[in-house]
């Protein structure tokens, strides 16, 4: 009986280790200005209409990149949740404009409600035959986002935004579960 329990424990720890390694493998910035389009994945908007801390980190990571590479256009992707006063896309566009990014470079995708939809709907806004993108999200989220982008026929490099320290453990655990679900279900 003890061998069975130890064996099960080894399997569980191994699975958790693989999931953690995958999540961490996407946590680095790899973008260098080669892709002409950036997609910023949405996150919660506060009741006040301000970006949540996680969304603000994504936007703050995107702004210097967009200033460094002025040829890059940006799709801000995120719909309106039931408890959000406006769509994530509108809030992101307003933030970018307020931080010096020209409105003419910003395309809003404001229907999506999941990472899969962010990518699927944003792909439809890309010029025909454009498949190279730069993904922006919090570091913990980029492995799965990249995996899903590939399933949508996109080639993605990435800009990793910091994860707020107050929620790092919680979001990494949640993301490991989401990666496992994505592997099993496909979305």
Rosetta constraint file for C-alpha pairs under 8 A:
AtomPair CA 1 CA 5 HARMONIC 6.48 0.50
AtomPair CA 2 CA 6 HARMONIC 6.11 0.50
AtomPair CA 3 CA 7 HARMONIC 5.93 0.50
AtomPair CA 4 CA 8 HARMONIC 6.14 0.50
AtomPair CA 5 CA 9 HARMONIC 6.08 0.50
AtomPair CA 6 CA 10 HARMONIC 6.14 0.50
AtomPair CA 7 CA 11 HARMONIC 6.32 0.50
AtomPair CA 8 CA 12 HARMONIC 6.21 0.50
AtomPair CA 9 CA 13 HARMONIC 6.06 0.50
AtomPair CA 10 CA 14 HARMONIC 6.00 0.50
AtomPair CA 11 CA 15 HARMONIC 6.18 0.50
AtomPair CA 12 CA 16 HARMONIC 6.20 0.50
AtomPair CA 13 CA 17 HARMONIC 6.02 0.50
AtomPair CA 14 CA 18 HARMONIC 6.20 0.50
AtomPair CA 15 CA 19 HARMONIC 6.18 0.50
AtomPair CA 16 CA 20 HARMONIC 6.03 0.50
AtomPair CA 16 CA 176 HARMONIC 7.68 0.50
AtomPair CA 17 CA 21 HARMONIC 6.08 0.50
AtomPair CA 18 CA 22 HARMONIC 6.18 0.50
AtomPair CA 19 CA 23 HARMONIC 6.24 0.50
AtomPair CA 19 CA 176 HARMONIC 5.50 0.50
AtomPair CA 19 CA 179 HARMONIC 7.09 0.50
AtomPair CA 19 CA 180 HARMONIC 7.27 0.50
AtomPair CA 20 CA 24 HARMONIC 6.14 0.50
AtomPair CA 20 CA 172 HARMONIC 7.88 0.50
AtomPair CA 20 CA 176 HARMONIC 6.35 0.50
AtomPair CA 21 CA 25 HARMONIC 5.98 0.50
AtomPair CA 22 CA 26 HARMONIC 6.92 0.50
AtomPair CA 22 CA 143 HARMONIC 6.51 0.50
AtomPair CA 23 CA 27 HARMONIC 7.03 0.50
AtomPair CA 23 CA 140 HARMONIC 5.78 0.50
AtomPair CA 23 CA 141 HARMONIC 7.10 0.50
AtomPair CA 23 CA 142 HARMONIC 7.46 0.50
AtomPair CA 23 CA 143 HARMONIC 5.44 0.50
AtomPair CA 23 CA 144 HARMONIC 7.34 0.50
AtomPair CA 23 CA 172 HARMONIC 7.62 0.50
AtomPair CA 23 CA 175 HARMONIC 7.34 0.50
AtomPair CA 23 CA 176 HARMONIC 6.74 0.50
AtomPair CA 23 CA 179 HARMONIC 7.89 0.50
AtomPair CA 24 CA 139 HARMONIC 7.71 0.50
AtomPair CA 24 CA 140 HARMONIC 6.57 0.50
AtomPair CA 24 CA 143 HARMONIC 7.49 0.50
AtomPair CA 25 CA 143 HARMONIC 6.58 0.50
AtomPair CA 26 CA 139 HARMONIC 6.75 0.50
AtomPair CA 26 CA 140 HARMONIC 7.20 0.50
AtomPair CA 26 CA 141 HARMONIC 7.56 0.50
AtomPair CA 26 CA 142 HARMONIC 5.04 0.50
AtomPair CA 26 CA 143 HARMONIC 4.17 0.50
AtomPair CA 26 CA 144 HARMONIC 7.94 0.50
AtomPair CA 26 CA 146 HARMONIC 7.84 0.50
AtomPair CA 27 CA 138 HARMONIC 7.87 0.50
AtomPair CA 27 CA 139 HARMONIC 4.22 0.50
AtomPair CA 27 CA 140 HARMONIC 5.94 0.50
AtomPair CA 27 CA 141 HARMONIC 7.71 0.50
AtomPair CA 27 CA 142 HARMONIC 6.24 0.50
AtomPair CA 27 CA 143 HARMONIC 7.14 0.50
AtomPair CA 27 CA 160 HARMONIC 5.98 0.50
AtomPair CA 28 CA 139 HARMONIC 6.84 0.50
AtomPair CA 28 CA 158 HARMONIC 7.46 0.50
AtomPair CA 28 CA 159 HARMONIC 7.22 0.50
AtomPair CA 28 CA 160 HARMONIC 5.66 0.50
AtomPair CA 29 CA 157 HARMONIC 7.73 0.50
AtomPair CA 29 CA 158 HARMONIC 5.25 0.50
AtomPair CA 29 CA 159 HARMONIC 4.46 0.50
AtomPair CA 29 CA 160 HARMONIC 4.99 0.50
AtomPair CA 30 CA 157 HARMONIC 5.57 0.50
AtomPair CA 30 CA 158 HARMONIC 5.23 0.50
AtomPair CA 30 CA 159 HARMONIC 6.50 0.50
AtomPair CA 31 CA 134 HARMONIC 6.39 0.50
AtomPair CA 31 CA 157 HARMONIC 5.06 0.50
AtomPair CA 31 CA 158 HARMONIC 5.10 0.50
AtomPair CA 31 CA 159 HARMONIC 6.01 0.50
AtomPair CA 33 CA 69 HARMONIC 5.93 0.50
AtomPair CA 33 CA 72 HARMONIC 7.27 0.50
AtomPair CA 35 CA 72 HARMONIC 7.14 0.50
AtomPair CA 35 CA 132 HARMONIC 5.33 0.50
AtomPair CA 35 CA 133 HARMONIC 5.15 0.50
AtomPair CA 35 CA 134 HARMONIC 6.13 0.50
AtomPair CA 36 CA 71 HARMONIC 6.56 0.50
AtomPair CA 36 CA 72 HARMONIC 4.61 0.50
AtomPair CA 36 CA 73 HARMONIC 6.25 0.50
AtomPair CA 36 CA 132 HARMONIC 7.32 0.50
AtomPair CA 36 CA 133 HARMONIC 6.78 0.50
AtomPair CA 37 CA 72 HARMONIC 5.34 0.50
AtomPair CA 37 CA 73 HARMONIC 4.91 0.50
AtomPair CA 37 CA 74 HARMONIC 5.57 0.50
AtomPair CA 37 CA 75 HARMONIC 7.28 0.50
AtomPair CA 37 CA 126 HARMONIC 7.80 0.50
AtomPair CA 37 CA 132 HARMONIC 7.26 0.50
AtomPair CA 37 CA 133 HARMONIC 5.12 0.50
AtomPair CA 37 CA 134 HARMONIC 6.27 0.50
AtomPair CA 38 CA 72 HARMONIC 6.73 0.50
AtomPair CA 38 CA 73 HARMONIC 6.17 0.50
AtomPair CA 38 CA 74 HARMONIC 4.56 0.50
AtomPair CA 38 CA 75 HARMONIC 6.07 0.50
AtomPair CA 38 CA 133 HARMONIC 5.46 0.50
AtomPair CA 38 CA 134 HARMONIC 4.43 0.50
AtomPair CA 38 CA 135 HARMONIC 5.84 0.50
AtomPair CA 38 CA 136 HARMONIC 7.25 0.50
AtomPair CA 39 CA 74 HARMONIC 5.74 0.50
AtomPair CA 39 CA 75 HARMONIC 4.74 0.50
AtomPair CA 39 CA 76 HARMONIC 5.95 0.50
AtomPair CA 39 CA 77 HARMONIC 6.83 0.50
AtomPair CA 39 CA 122 HARMONIC 7.42 0.50
AtomPair CA 39 CA 133 HARMONIC 6.92 0.50
AtomPair CA 39 CA 134 HARMONIC 6.16 0.50
AtomPair CA 39 CA 135 HARMONIC 5.08 0.50
AtomPair CA 39 CA 136 HARMONIC 6.18 0.50
AtomPair CA 40 CA 58 HARMONIC 7.18 0.50
AtomPair CA 40 CA 59 HARMONIC 7.61 0.50
AtomPair CA 40 CA 62 HARMONIC 7.70 0.50
AtomPair CA 40 CA 74 HARMONIC 7.29 0.50
AtomPair CA 40 CA 75 HARMONIC 6.33 0.50
AtomPair CA 40 CA 76 HARMONIC 5.06 0.50
AtomPair CA 40 CA 77 HARMONIC 6.05 0.50
AtomPair CA 40 CA 135 HARMONIC 6.08 0.50
AtomPair CA 40 CA 136 HARMONIC 4.69 0.50
AtomPair CA 40 CA 137 HARMONIC 6.38 0.50
AtomPair CA 41 CA 76 HARMONIC 6.66 0.50
AtomPair CA 41 CA 77 HARMONIC 5.31 0.50
AtomPair CA 41 CA 78 HARMONIC 6.66 0.50
AtomPair CA 41 CA 115 HARMONIC 7.15 0.50
AtomPair CA 41 CA 118 HARMONIC 6.50 0.50
AtomPair CA 41 CA 135 HARMONIC 7.42 0.50
AtomPair CA 41 CA 136 HARMONIC 6.26 0.50
AtomPair CA 41 CA 137 HARMONIC 5.79 0.50
AtomPair CA 42 CA 55 HARMONIC 6.70 0.50
AtomPair CA 42 CA 76 HARMONIC 7.12 0.50
AtomPair CA 42 CA 77 HARMONIC 5.41 0.50
AtomPair CA 42 CA 78 HARMONIC 4.54 0.50
AtomPair CA 42 CA 79 HARMONIC 7.81 0.50
AtomPair CA 42 CA 88 HARMONIC 5.75 0.50
AtomPair CA 42 CA 89 HARMONIC 6.95 0.50
AtomPair CA 42 CA 92 HARMONIC 7.98 0.50
AtomPair CA 42 CA 118 HARMONIC 7.68 0.50
AtomPair CA 43 CA 51 HARMONIC 7.87 0.50
AtomPair CA 43 CA 52 HARMONIC 7.23 0.50
AtomPair CA 43 CA 54 HARMONIC 6.83 0.50
AtomPair CA 43 CA 55 HARMONIC 5.22 0.50
AtomPair CA 43 CA 78 HARMONIC 7.18 0.50
AtomPair CA 43 CA 88 HARMONIC 6.76 0.50
AtomPair CA 44 CA 51 HARMONIC 6.70 0.50
AtomPair CA 44 CA 52 HARMONIC 5.54 0.50
AtomPair CA 44 CA 54 HARMONIC 7.71 0.50
AtomPair CA 44 CA 55 HARMONIC 6.67 0.50
AtomPair CA 44 CA 84 HARMONIC 7.67 0.50
AtomPair CA 44 CA 88 HARMONIC 7.07 0.50
AtomPair CA 45 CA 49 HARMONIC 6.03 0.50
AtomPair CA 45 CA 50 HARMONIC 5.89 0.50
AtomPair CA 45 CA 51 HARMONIC 4.66 0.50
AtomPair CA 45 CA 52 HARMONIC 5.28 0.50
AtomPair CA 45 CA 55 HARMONIC 7.63 0.50
AtomPair CA 45 CA 84 HARMONIC 5.80 0.50
AtomPair CA 45 CA 85 HARMONIC 7.76 0.50
AtomPair CA 45 CA 86 HARMONIC 7.83 0.50
AtomPair CA 45 CA 87 HARMONIC 7.84 0.50
AtomPair CA 45 CA 88 HARMONIC 6.17 0.50
AtomPair CA 45 CA 91 HARMONIC 7.54 0.50
AtomPair CA 46 CA 50 HARMONIC 5.34 0.50
AtomPair CA 46 CA 51 HARMONIC 5.95 0.50
AtomPair CA 46 CA 52 HARMONIC 5.68 0.50
AtomPair CA 46 CA 84 HARMONIC 6.48 0.50
AtomPair CA 46 CA 85 HARMONIC 7.89 0.50
AtomPair CA 47 CA 83 HARMONIC 6.92 0.50
AtomPair CA 47 CA 84 HARMONIC 5.73 0.50
AtomPair CA 47 CA 85 HARMONIC 6.04 0.50
AtomPair CA 48 CA 85 HARMONIC 7.45 0.50
AtomPair CA 49 CA 84 HARMONIC 7.27 0.50
AtomPair CA 49 CA 85 HARMONIC 5.93 0.50
AtomPair CA 49 CA 86 HARMONIC 6.79 0.50
AtomPair CA 49 CA 91 HARMONIC 7.00 0.50
AtomPair CA 50 CA 91 HARMONIC 6.98 0.50
AtomPair CA 51 CA 55 HARMONIC 5.45 0.50
AtomPair CA 51 CA 56 HARMONIC 5.49 0.50
AtomPair CA 51 CA 88 HARMONIC 7.88 0.50
AtomPair CA 51 CA 91 HARMONIC 6.74 0.50
AtomPair CA 51 CA 92 HARMONIC 7.48 0.50
AtomPair CA 52 CA 56 HARMONIC 6.02 0.50
AtomPair CA 53 CA 57 HARMONIC 6.20 0.50
AtomPair CA 53 CA 164 HARMONIC 6.73 0.50
AtomPair CA 54 CA 58 HARMONIC 6.53 0.50
AtomPair CA 54 CA 138 HARMONIC 6.96 0.50
AtomPair CA 54 CA 162 HARMONIC 8.00 0.50
AtomPair CA 54 CA 163 HARMONIC 6.38 0.50
AtomPair CA 54 CA 164 HARMONIC 6.28 0.50
AtomPair CA 55 CA 59 HARMONIC 6.31 0.50
AtomPair CA 56 CA 60 HARMONIC 5.95 0.50
AtomPair CA 57 CA 61 HARMONIC 6.14 0.50
AtomPair CA 57 CA 138 HARMONIC 7.24 0.50
AtomPair CA 57 CA 161 HARMONIC 5.62 0.50
AtomPair CA 57 CA 162 HARMONIC 6.08 0.50
AtomPair CA 57 CA 163 HARMONIC 7.23 0.50
AtomPair CA 57 CA 164 HARMONIC 7.77 0.50
AtomPair CA 58 CA 62 HARMONIC 6.29 0.50
AtomPair CA 58 CA 136 HARMONIC 6.29 0.50
AtomPair CA 58 CA 137 HARMONIC 5.39 0.50
AtomPair CA 58 CA 138 HARMONIC 6.10 0.50
AtomPair CA 58 CA 160 HARMONIC 7.72 0.50
AtomPair CA 58 CA 161 HARMONIC 5.08 0.50
AtomPair CA 58 CA 162 HARMONIC 7.58 0.50
AtomPair CA 59 CA 63 HARMONIC 6.19 0.50
AtomPair CA 59 CA 92 HARMONIC 7.11 0.50
AtomPair CA 59 CA 95 HARMONIC 7.55 0.50
AtomPair CA 59 CA 96 HARMONIC 7.10 0.50
AtomPair CA 60 CA 64 HARMONIC 7.39 0.50
AtomPair CA 60 CA 161 HARMONIC 7.71 0.50
AtomPair CA 61 CA 65 HARMONIC 7.00 0.50
AtomPair CA 61 CA 136 HARMONIC 7.66 0.50
AtomPair CA 61 CA 159 HARMONIC 7.00 0.50
AtomPair CA 61 CA 160 HARMONIC 7.15 0.50
AtomPair CA 61 CA 161 HARMONIC 5.40 0.50
AtomPair CA 62 CA 66 HARMONIC 6.05 0.50
AtomPair CA 62 CA 136 HARMONIC 6.81 0.50
AtomPair CA 62 CA 159 HARMONIC 7.29 0.50
AtomPair CA 63 CA 67 HARMONIC 6.19 0.50
AtomPair CA 63 CA 96 HARMONIC 6.79 0.50
AtomPair CA 63 CA 99 HARMONIC 7.15 0.50
AtomPair CA 63 CA 101 HARMONIC 7.23 0.50
AtomPair CA 64 CA 68 HARMONIC 6.04 0.50
AtomPair CA 65 CA 69 HARMONIC 6.12 0.50
AtomPair CA 66 CA 70 HARMONIC 5.82 0.50
AtomPair CA 66 CA 72 HARMONIC 6.42 0.50
AtomPair CA 66 CA 73 HARMONIC 7.88 0.50
AtomPair CA 66 CA 101 HARMONIC 7.31 0.50
AtomPair CA 67 CA 101 HARMONIC 7.26 0.50
AtomPair CA 72 CA 105 HARMONIC 7.56 0.50
AtomPair CA 73 CA 105 HARMONIC 4.71 0.50
AtomPair CA 73 CA 106 HARMONIC 6.17 0.50
AtomPair CA 73 CA 107 HARMONIC 7.83 0.50
AtomPair CA 74 CA 105 HARMONIC 6.09 0.50
AtomPair CA 74 CA 106 HARMONIC 5.01 0.50
AtomPair CA 74 CA 107 HARMONIC 6.17 0.50
AtomPair CA 75 CA 106 HARMONIC 5.89 0.50
AtomPair CA 75 CA 107 HARMONIC 4.66 0.50
AtomPair CA 75 CA 108 HARMONIC 5.76 0.50
AtomPair CA 75 CA 109 HARMONIC 6.72 0.50
AtomPair CA 75 CA 122 HARMONIC 6.80 0.50
AtomPair CA 76 CA 88 HARMONIC 7.91 0.50
AtomPair CA 76 CA 89 HARMONIC 5.06 0.50
AtomPair CA 76 CA 90 HARMONIC 7.99 0.50
AtomPair CA 76 CA 92 HARMONIC 6.30 0.50
AtomPair CA 76 CA 93 HARMONIC 6.64 0.50
AtomPair CA 76 CA 106 HARMONIC 7.12 0.50
AtomPair CA 76 CA 107 HARMONIC 6.31 0.50
AtomPair CA 76 CA 108 HARMONIC 5.18 0.50
AtomPair CA 76 CA 109 HARMONIC 6.03 0.50
AtomPair CA 77 CA 88 HARMONIC 7.04 0.50
AtomPair CA 77 CA 89 HARMONIC 5.25 0.50
AtomPair CA 77 CA 108 HARMONIC 6.33 0.50
AtomPair CA 77 CA 109 HARMONIC 4.68 0.50
AtomPair CA 77 CA 110 HARMONIC 6.04 0.50
AtomPair CA 77 CA 111 HARMONIC 8.00 0.50
AtomPair CA 77 CA 112 HARMONIC 6.95 0.50
AtomPair CA 77 CA 118 HARMONIC 5.51 0.50
AtomPair CA 77 CA 122 HARMONIC 6.71 0.50
AtomPair CA 78 CA 87 HARMONIC 6.39 0.50
AtomPair CA 78 CA 88 HARMONIC 4.72 0.50
AtomPair CA 78 CA 89 HARMONIC 4.98 0.50
AtomPair CA 78 CA 109 HARMONIC 6.24 0.50
AtomPair CA 78 CA 110 HARMONIC 5.03 0.50
AtomPair CA 78 CA 111 HARMONIC 6.37 0.50
AtomPair CA 78 CA 112 HARMONIC 5.20 0.50
AtomPair CA 78 CA 113 HARMONIC 6.46 0.50
AtomPair CA 78 CA 114 HARMONIC 7.98 0.50
AtomPair CA 78 CA 118 HARMONIC 6.34 0.50
AtomPair CA 79 CA 87 HARMONIC 4.77 0.50
AtomPair CA 79 CA 88 HARMONIC 5.56 0.50
AtomPair CA 79 CA 89 HARMONIC 6.48 0.50
AtomPair CA 79 CA 109 HARMONIC 7.33 0.50
AtomPair CA 79 CA 110 HARMONIC 4.19 0.50
AtomPair CA 79 CA 111 HARMONIC 4.39 0.50
AtomPair CA 79 CA 112 HARMONIC 4.81 0.50
AtomPair CA 79 CA 113 HARMONIC 5.67 0.50
AtomPair CA 80 CA 84 HARMONIC 5.91 0.50
AtomPair CA 80 CA 85 HARMONIC 7.45 0.50
AtomPair CA 80 CA 86 HARMONIC 5.69 0.50
AtomPair CA 80 CA 87 HARMONIC 3.86 0.50
AtomPair CA 80 CA 88 HARMONIC 6.07 0.50
AtomPair CA 80 CA 110 HARMONIC 7.08 0.50
AtomPair CA 80 CA 111 HARMONIC 7.30 0.50
AtomPair CA 80 CA 113 HARMONIC 7.64 0.50
AtomPair CA 81 CA 87 HARMONIC 7.21 0.50
AtomPair CA 81 CA 113 HARMONIC 7.46 0.50
AtomPair CA 86 CA 90 HARMONIC 6.70 0.50
AtomPair CA 86 CA 91 HARMONIC 6.99 0.50
AtomPair CA 87 CA 91 HARMONIC 6.49 0.50
AtomPair CA 87 CA 110 HARMONIC 6.02 0.50
AtomPair CA 88 CA 92 HARMONIC 6.05 0.50
AtomPair CA 88 CA 110 HARMONIC 6.99 0.50
AtomPair CA 89 CA 93 HARMONIC 6.06 0.50
AtomPair CA 89 CA 108 HARMONIC 5.51 0.50
AtomPair CA 89 CA 109 HARMONIC 6.13 0.50
AtomPair CA 89 CA 110 HARMONIC 5.34 0.50
AtomPair CA 90 CA 94 HARMONIC 6.15 0.50
AtomPair CA 90 CA 108 HARMONIC 6.94 0.50
AtomPair CA 90 CA 110 HARMONIC 7.45 0.50
AtomPair CA 91 CA 95 HARMONIC 6.20 0.50
AtomPair CA 92 CA 96 HARMONIC 6.17 0.50
AtomPair CA 93 CA 97 HARMONIC 6.18 0.50
AtomPair CA 93 CA 103 HARMONIC 7.60 0.50
AtomPair CA 93 CA 106 HARMONIC 6.70 0.50
AtomPair CA 93 CA 108 HARMONIC 7.24 0.50
AtomPair CA 94 CA 98 HARMONIC 6.10 0.50
AtomPair CA 95 CA 99 HARMONIC 6.26 0.50
AtomPair CA 96 CA 100 HARMONIC 6.46 0.50
AtomPair CA 96 CA 101 HARMONIC 5.34 0.50
AtomPair CA 96 CA 102 HARMONIC 7.94 0.50
AtomPair CA 97 CA 101 HARMONIC 4.81 0.50
AtomPair CA 97 CA 102 HARMONIC 5.96 0.50
AtomPair CA 97 CA 103 HARMONIC 6.07 0.50
AtomPair CA 101 CA 105 HARMONIC 7.36 0.50
AtomPair CA 102 CA 106 HARMONIC 7.22 0.50
AtomPair CA 107 CA 125 HARMONIC 7.88 0.50
AtomPair CA 109 CA 118 HARMONIC 7.71 0.50
AtomPair CA 109 CA 121 HARMONIC 6.91 0.50
AtomPair CA 109 CA 122 HARMONIC 6.17 0.50
AtomPair CA 109 CA 125 HARMONIC 7.86 0.50
AtomPair CA 111 CA 121 HARMONIC 7.71 0.50
AtomPair CA 112 CA 117 HARMONIC 4.91 0.50
AtomPair CA 112 CA 118 HARMONIC 5.17 0.50
AtomPair CA 112 CA 121 HARMONIC 6.86 0.50
AtomPair CA 113 CA 117 HARMONIC 6.27 0.50
AtomPair CA 113 CA 118 HARMONIC 7.11 0.50
AtomPair CA 114 CA 118 HARMONIC 6.05 0.50
AtomPair CA 115 CA 119 HARMONIC 6.39 0.50
AtomPair CA 115 CA 145 HARMONIC 6.74 0.50
AtomPair CA 115 CA 148 HARMONIC 7.85 0.50
AtomPair CA 116 CA 120 HARMONIC 6.10 0.50
AtomPair CA 116 CA 145 HARMONIC 7.92 0.50
AtomPair CA 116 CA 148 HARMONIC 6.34 0.50
AtomPair CA 116 CA 149 HARMONIC 7.90 0.50
AtomPair CA 116 CA 187 HARMONIC 6.35 0.50
AtomPair CA 117 CA 121 HARMONIC 5.68 0.50
AtomPair CA 117 CA 122 HARMONIC 7.93 0.50
AtomPair CA 118 CA 122 HARMONIC 5.89 0.50
AtomPair CA 119 CA 123 HARMONIC 5.94 0.50
AtomPair CA 119 CA 148 HARMONIC 7.55 0.50
AtomPair CA 119 CA 149 HARMONIC 6.17 0.50
AtomPair CA 119 CA 152 HARMONIC 7.16 0.50
AtomPair CA 120 CA 124 HARMONIC 6.86 0.50
AtomPair CA 120 CA 152 HARMONIC 6.42 0.50
AtomPair CA 121 CA 125 HARMONIC 7.02 0.50
AtomPair CA 122 CA 126 HARMONIC 6.80 0.50
AtomPair CA 123 CA 131 HARMONIC 7.89 0.50
AtomPair CA 123 CA 152 HARMONIC 7.89 0.50
AtomPair CA 123 CA 154 HARMONIC 7.91 0.50
AtomPair CA 126 CA 130 HARMONIC 6.11 0.50
AtomPair CA 126 CA 131 HARMONIC 7.83 0.50
AtomPair CA 131 CA 153 HARMONIC 6.89 0.50
AtomPair CA 131 CA 154 HARMONIC 4.74 0.50
AtomPair CA 131 CA 155 HARMONIC 5.90 0.50
AtomPair CA 132 CA 154 HARMONIC 5.99 0.50
AtomPair CA 132 CA 155 HARMONIC 4.77 0.50
AtomPair CA 132 CA 156 HARMONIC 5.91 0.50
AtomPair CA 132 CA 157 HARMONIC 7.99 0.50
AtomPair CA 133 CA 154 HARMONIC 6.94 0.50
AtomPair CA 133 CA 155 HARMONIC 6.16 0.50
AtomPair CA 133 CA 156 HARMONIC 4.89 0.50
AtomPair CA 133 CA 157 HARMONIC 6.49 0.50
AtomPair CA 134 CA 156 HARMONIC 5.39 0.50
AtomPair CA 134 CA 157 HARMONIC 4.88 0.50
AtomPair CA 134 CA 158 HARMONIC 5.12 0.50
AtomPair CA 134 CA 159 HARMONIC 6.94 0.50
AtomPair CA 135 CA 142 HARMONIC 7.67 0.50
AtomPair CA 135 CA 145 HARMONIC 7.83 0.50
AtomPair CA 135 CA 146 HARMONIC 7.61 0.50
AtomPair CA 135 CA 156 HARMONIC 6.20 0.50
AtomPair CA 135 CA 157 HARMONIC 6.21 0.50
AtomPair CA 135 CA 158 HARMONIC 4.67 0.50
AtomPair CA 135 CA 159 HARMONIC 6.14 0.50
AtomPair CA 136 CA 142 HARMONIC 7.67 0.50
AtomPair CA 136 CA 158 HARMONIC 5.91 0.50
AtomPair CA 136 CA 159 HARMONIC 4.90 0.50
AtomPair CA 136 CA 160 HARMONIC 6.13 0.50
AtomPair CA 136 CA 161 HARMONIC 7.03 0.50
AtomPair CA 137 CA 141 HARMONIC 6.23 0.50
AtomPair CA 137 CA 142 HARMONIC 6.12 0.50
AtomPair CA 137 CA 159 HARMONIC 6.99 0.50
AtomPair CA 137 CA 160 HARMONIC 5.91 0.50
AtomPair CA 137 CA 161 HARMONIC 5.75 0.50
AtomPair CA 138 CA 142 HARMONIC 6.71 0.50
AtomPair CA 138 CA 160 HARMONIC 5.61 0.50
AtomPair CA 138 CA 161 HARMONIC 4.35 0.50
AtomPair CA 138 CA 162 HARMONIC 5.61 0.50
AtomPair CA 138 CA 163 HARMONIC 5.53 0.50
AtomPair CA 139 CA 160 HARMONIC 4.76 0.50
AtomPair CA 139 CA 161 HARMONIC 5.47 0.50
AtomPair CA 139 CA 162 HARMONIC 5.96 0.50
AtomPair CA 139 CA 163 HARMONIC 6.37 0.50
AtomPair CA 140 CA 163 HARMONIC 7.19 0.50
AtomPair CA 140 CA 171 HARMONIC 7.31 0.50
AtomPair CA 140 CA 172 HARMONIC 6.02 0.50
AtomPair CA 140 CA 175 HARMONIC 6.92 0.50
AtomPair CA 141 CA 145 HARMONIC 6.18 0.50
AtomPair CA 141 CA 175 HARMONIC 6.74 0.50
AtomPair CA 142 CA 146 HARMONIC 5.81 0.50
AtomPair CA 142 CA 158 HARMONIC 7.34 0.50
AtomPair CA 142 CA 160 HARMONIC 7.20 0.50
AtomPair CA 143 CA 147 HARMONIC 6.21 0.50
AtomPair CA 144 CA 148 HARMONIC 6.11 0.50
AtomPair CA 144 CA 178 HARMONIC 7.99 0.50
AtomPair CA 144 CA 179 HARMONIC 6.06 0.50
AtomPair CA 144 CA 182 HARMONIC 7.84 0.50
AtomPair CA 145 CA 149 HARMONIC 6.02 0.50
AtomPair CA 146 CA 150 HARMONIC 6.21 0.50
AtomPair CA 146 CA 156 HARMONIC 6.21 0.50
AtomPair CA 146 CA 157 HARMONIC 7.91 0.50
AtomPair CA 147 CA 151 HARMONIC 6.52 0.50
AtomPair CA 148 CA 152 HARMONIC 6.41 0.50
AtomPair CA 148 CA 187 HARMONIC 7.20 0.50
AtomPair CA 149 CA 153 HARMONIC 6.50 0.50
AtomPair CA 149 CA 154 HARMONIC 5.19 0.50
AtomPair CA 149 CA 155 HARMONIC 6.93 0.50
AtomPair CA 149 CA 156 HARMONIC 6.83 0.50
AtomPair CA 150 CA 154 HARMONIC 5.01 0.50
AtomPair CA 150 CA 155 HARMONIC 6.03 0.50
AtomPair CA 150 CA 156 HARMONIC 7.45 0.50
AtomPair CA 163 CA 167 HARMONIC 7.38 0.50
AtomPair CA 163 CA 168 HARMONIC 5.99 0.50
AtomPair CA 164 CA 168 HARMONIC 6.14 0.50
AtomPair CA 167 CA 171 HARMONIC 5.95 0.50
AtomPair CA 168 CA 172 HARMONIC 6.08 0.50
AtomPair CA 169 CA 173 HARMONIC 6.23 0.50
AtomPair CA 170 CA 174 HARMONIC 6.18 0.50
AtomPair CA 171 CA 175 HARMONIC 5.89 0.50
AtomPair CA 172 CA 176 HARMONIC 6.17 0.50
AtomPair CA 173 CA 177 HARMONIC 6.51 0.50
AtomPair CA 174 CA 178 HARMONIC 6.26 0.50
AtomPair CA 175 CA 179 HARMONIC 6.06 0.50
AtomPair CA 176 CA 180 HARMONIC 6.31 0.50
AtomPair CA 177 CA 181 HARMONIC 6.20 0.50
AtomPair CA 178 CA 182 HARMONIC 6.04 0.50
AtomPair CA 179 CA 183 HARMONIC 6.22 0.50
AtomPair CA 180 CA 184 HARMONIC 6.33 0.50
AtomPair CA 181 CA 185 HARMONIC 5.70 0.50
AtomPair CA 181 CA 186 HARMONIC 7.35 0.50
AtomPair CA 181 CA 187 HARMONIC 7.43 0.50
AtomPair CA 182 CA 186 HARMONIC 4.66 0.50
AtomPair CA 182 CA 187 HARMONIC 4.78 0.50
AtomPair CA 183 CA 187 HARMONIC 7.70 0.50
